[in-house]
């Protein structure tokens, strides 16, 4: 336990003190230079018995300390609450591990943007609980293929969630209309 | 679901209004017509008085097209569909006319517009509910709406326009009910300009 505590402290110190120097960027790559971020997403679910119908807002904060030209791994804390219909009592809080797979400057969707953006698809694993009620924990595997980095953050649209319950049984799916991540100091 | 009042009206007046807007859209390559763009947006329908909802709870998105009729007026045609929980089980055909309040939305390809504007939109939606859900008969609804877009950044001169936090009020003719809606974010991507505009 003591050893794990020291390891955790070391990782935290490294991330806070030198995380922004850990990344390396090959020539021609675009990637973030900060490590702390906030995020906002609008999503819904088709998972009867696990998540109610309606629209959900997902607010998050996190850290993205391990950044390379090829991949990065971020950790986030999220607050997921029903926005429409509004039901704060059904809020969930959760943790996520987000794996960005590559950053590609050359991609077929460049014509949609006024300035250079890199395509940075992501796969994420997150777990949510409902503190205010005895609702079942929810695990999400999220695929964000249409995710772009523009210098100040990531912009994603049309992402898909696969929902599982605490027993890892498939319970349904979800859809994220948009998911925006902004890097902060 | 039990709070949604689904009553088909099929009023000839609303169908005529829808057709007029669609014709304006189709007649775009005229002397004042300017540009064509592709649009995507989110839609959120809120509950009105007495538990009325114009559509079942869920995520909705719209794809459509916008054609500039004059430097300040544009016509929009789009298809709004449910994404969750049942994709395309609820559909709205949407037709609207928008007026750019602060500045011109598009002048021509050589004269820049202002970067920021606001839009006021009036339109009509024809809704189709329970399109494929088994056990429930499909029903229709007709809605008139007025929408204000307070933040419109960019313009088609710059190739792209983003609109956010639009708020609107809609009136369901068949249910005689009002409710609010919002489109949190929308994007317009310039596709083409017409021959009479530079």
Interface residues (C-beta under 8 A of the other chain):
Chain A: X42 X43 X44 X45 X46 X48 X52 X53 X54 X55 X83 X84 X85 X112 X113 X114 X174 X175 X177 X178
Chain B: X42 X44 X45 X46 X47 X56 X57 X58 X59 X61 X83 X84 X85 X86 X154 X158 X159 X160 X184 X185 X189
